[in-house]
Amino acid sequence: MNAKKRYKILLLFYENNPNPKTELIFSSSFELLLSIILSAQSTDIMVNKTTKILFKIANTPEKILKLGLENLKYYIRRIGLYNIKSLNIIKTSFLLINKYHGIIPKNRNELEKLPGIGRKTANILLNVLFKKKTIAVDTHVFRVCNRMNFVKGKNVKIVEQKLLKVVPSRFKLNIHFWFVLHGRYICKARNLQCHICLIYDLCEFKQKVI
């Protein structure tokens, strides 16, 4: 795909949704951090149902540690991989208190030292909390990029590197959420909604469903 077409696609997304947001519900940096840890291999809907209850009980590192591992497991038991996620949340809460004075670090290296936080989730935190022009590539972004030929890559790291190179600076802050929402509701893994696609005429996917 050439640069002119990419720009048109991004401009359409911008005009349709100038301020895209994560669908995770949170009211503090720590709540977002926990929601992101919980969201791995789970849906935002399930995470929000879980955190709606959890955050009333514990929504700070101190309260999480006071809640304890077994009680935390109980509150998040409906989330996939809840055992390891509970342990990661406890460890992360401990580190935030004892190493970072309760403040979420603002750089990638430090974020990725927190249990349960990888490159993708670090990118989201940097983007949402600190307005860094990072581009997180999850399964939706990876699928959309490859399918419509926006950029091609065999893995998420390659796709991220290519996106950082070709996406104009003005769009970098928002492209992750545009493509996530597009992949979640329109350019789905199955049951494609090409007939209502905003970028139908610009997409280079050869097997569009009309």
C-alpha positions as CSV (number, residue, x, y, z in Angstrom):
1,M,0.0,0.0,0.0
2,N,1.3,3.4,-0.9
3,A,1.7,6.4,1.5
4,K,-1.1,8.4,-0.1
5,K,-3.6,5.6,0.4
6,R,-2.5,5.1,4.0
7,Y,-3.0,8.7,4.7
8,K,-6.5,8.7,3.2
9,I,-7.4,5.7,5.4
10,L,-6.1,7.3,8.6
11,L,-7.8,10.6,7.7
12,L,-11.1,8.8,7.4
13,F,-10.7,7.1,10.7
14,Y,-9.8,10.5,12.3
15,E,-12.8,12.2,10.8
16,N,-15.1,9.4,11.9
17,N,-13.6,9.1,15.4
18,P,-11.2,11.9,16.3
19,N,-10.7,10.8,19.9
20,P,-10.8,7.0,20.1
21,K,-10.7,5.5,23.6
22,T,-10.0,2.1,25.1
23,E,-13.2,0.2,26.0
24,L,-11.7,-0.7,29.4
25,I,-13.4,1.2,32.2
26,F,-11.0,2.8,34.7
27,S,-10.7,6.0,36.8
28,S,-7.0,5.9,37.7
29,S,-3.6,4.9,36.2
30,F,-3.4,1.9,38.5
31,E,-6.9,0.8,37.6
32,L,-5.9,0.9,33.9
33,L,-2.7,-1.1,34.7
34,L,-4.8,-3.8,36.4
35,S,-7.3,-3.8,33.6
36,I,-4.6,-4.3,31.0
37,I,-3.0,-7.2,33.0
38,L,-6.4,-8.8,33.2
39,S,-7.3,-8.3,29.5
40,A,-4.6,-10.7,28.2
41,Q,-6.6,-13.5,26.4
42,S,-9.8,-12.1,27.7
43,T,-12.4,-9.6,26.4
44,D,-12.8,-6.0,27.6
45,I,-16.4,-6.8,28.4
46,M,-15.4,-9.6,30.9
47,V,-12.6,-7.4,32.3
48,N,-15.1,-4.5,32.9
49,K,-17.6,-6.9,34.6
50,T,-14.8,-8.1,36.9
51,T,-13.2,-4.8,37.7
52,K,-16.6,-3.2,38.4
53,I,-16.7,-5.3,41.5
54,L,-13.0,-5.6,42.3
55,F,-12.3,-1.8,42.2
56,K,-14.9,-1.2,44.8
57,I,-12.9,-3.4,47.1
58,A,-9.3,-2.7,46.0
59,N,-8.1,-0.2,43.4
60,T,-4.7,0.9,44.8
61,P,-1.5,-1.1,45.3
62,E,-1.9,-0.9,49.0
63,K,-5.5,-2.2,48.9
64,I,-4.5,-5.1,46.6
65,L,-1.8,-6.3,48.9
66,K,-4.2,-6.0,51.9
67,L,-6.8,-8.0,49.9
68,G,-4.2,-10.8,49.5
69,L,-3.6,-13.4,46.8
70,E,-6.4,-15.8,47.6
71,N,-9.1,-13.2,47.9
72,L,-7.9,-11.6,44.7
73,K,-8.2,-14.9,42.9
74,Y,-11.8,-15.1,44.1
75,Y,-12.7,-11.7,42.6
76,I,-11.1,-12.4,39.2
77,R,-11.9,-16.1,39.0
78,R,-14.0,-15.7,35.9
79,I,-11.1,-14.2,33.9
80,G,-8.9,-16.5,31.9
81,L,-5.5,-17.4,33.4
82,Y,-6.7,-15.9,36.7
83,N,-4.1,-17.7,38.8
84,I,-1.1,-16.3,37.1
85,K,-2.7,-12.9,36.7
86,S,-3.5,-12.8,40.4
87,L,0.2,-13.5,41.2
88,N,1.3,-10.9,38.7
89,I,-1.0,-8.2,40.2
90,I,0.2,-8.9,43.7
91,K,3.9,-8.8,42.6
92,T,3.3,-5.6,40.6
93,S,1.6,-3.9,43.5
94,F,4.5,-4.8,45.7
95,L,7.0,-3.4,43.3
96,L,5.0,-0.2,42.7
97,I,5.0,0.5,46.5
98,N,8.5,-0.5,47.3
99,K,10.5,0.5,44.2
100,Y,8.4,3.2,42.4
101,H,6.8,5.0,45.4
102,G,3.4,4.0,44.2
103,I,3.9,5.8,40.8
104,I,3.6,3.9,37.5
105,P,6.9,4.4,35.6
106,K,7.0,6.4,32.5
107,N,9.5,4.5,30.4
108,R,9.2,1.2,28.6
109,N,12.1,-0.6,30.3
110,E,10.8,0.0,33.8
111,L,7.2,-0.9,32.7
112,E,8.3,-4.2,31.2
113,K,9.9,-5.1,34.6
114,L,6.4,-5.2,36.1
115,P,5.0,-8.8,36.2
116,G,2.2,-9.2,33.6
117,I,3.4,-6.3,31.5
118,G,5.0,-7.0,28.1
119,R,5.8,-4.8,25.1
120,K,2.3,-4.5,23.8
121,T,0.8,-3.6,27.2
122,A,3.7,-1.2,27.9
123,N,2.9,0.5,24.6
124,I,-0.7,1.0,25.6
125,L,0.2,2.4,29.0
126,L,2.7,4.8,27.5
127,N,0.2,5.8,24.9
128,V,-2.9,6.3,27.2
129,L,-1.3,7.6,30.4
130,F,1.7,9.5,29.1
131,K,0.6,10.4,25.6
132,K,3.6,8.8,24.0
133,K,3.3,8.0,20.3
134,T,3.8,4.3,20.7
135,I,1.8,1.8,18.7
136,A,0.6,-1.3,20.4
137,V,0.0,-4.2,18.1
138,D,-2.5,-6.8,19.3
139,T,-4.3,-9.5,17.4
140,H,-6.8,-7.0,15.9
141,V,-4.1,-4.5,14.8
142,F,-2.0,-7.3,13.4
143,R,-4.9,-8.8,11.4
144,V,-6.2,-5.5,10.1
145,C,-2.7,-4.4,8.9
146,N,-2.0,-7.6,7.1
147,R,-5.4,-8.1,5.7
148,M,-5.8,-4.7,4.1
149,N,-2.1,-4.5,3.2
150,F,-1.6,-1.4,5.3
151,V,1.7,-3.0,6.3
152,K,2.7,-6.6,6.1
153,G,4.6,-8.5,8.8
154,K,5.0,-12.1,10.0
155,N,4.9,-11.1,13.7
156,V,3.7,-8.2,15.8
157,K,7.2,-6.8,16.3
158,I,7.7,-6.4,12.6
159,V,4.2,-4.8,12.1
160,E,4.9,-2.4,15.0
161,Q,8.3,-1.4,13.5
162,K,6.7,-0.8,10.1
163,L,3.8,1.2,11.5
164,L,6.2,3.5,13.4
165,K,8.0,4.1,10.2
166,V,5.0,4.8,7.8
167,V,2.3,6.3,10.1
168,P,2.4,10.1,10.1
169,S,3.1,11.6,13.5
170,R,-0.3,13.2,13.8
171,F,-2.0,9.8,13.7
172,K,0.4,7.7,15.9
173,L,-1.4,8.5,19.1
174,N,-4.7,7.1,17.9
175,I,-4.0,4.4,15.3
176,H,-3.9,1.5,17.8
177,F,-7.5,2.2,19.0
178,W,-8.8,2.9,15.5
179,F,-7.5,-0.4,14.3
180,V,-8.6,-2.3,17.4
181,L,-12.2,-1.0,17.1
182,H,-12.1,-1.7,13.3
183,G,-10.9,-5.2,13.9
184,R,-13.3,-5.9,16.7
185,Y,-16.5,-4.7,15.0
186,I,-15.9,-4.5,11.2
187,C,-12.8,-6.4,10.0
188,K,-13.4,-9.3,12.3
189,A,-11.5,-12.6,12.2
190,R,-14.8,-14.2,10.9
191,N,-18.0,-12.7,9.6
192,L,-16.4,-9.7,8.0
193,Q,-18.6,-6.6,7.8
194,C,-17.2,-5.2,4.5
195,H,-20.6,-3.9,3.5
196,I,-20.5,-1.2,6.2
197,C,-16.7,-0.7,6.2
198,L,-15.5,2.9,6.3
199,I,-12.5,2.2,4.1
200,Y,-14.0,-0.3,1.7
201,D,-12.8,1.5,-1.4
202,L,-9.3,1.9,-0.1
203,C,-8.7,-1.5,1.5
204,E,-6.6,-3.9,-0.6
205,F,-8.0,-7.1,0.7
206,K,-8.9,-9.3,-2.3
207,Q,-11.6,-11.4,-0.7
208,K,-14.0,-8.7,0.5
209,V,-17.4,-9.9,1.6
210,I,-20.2,-7.9,-0.1
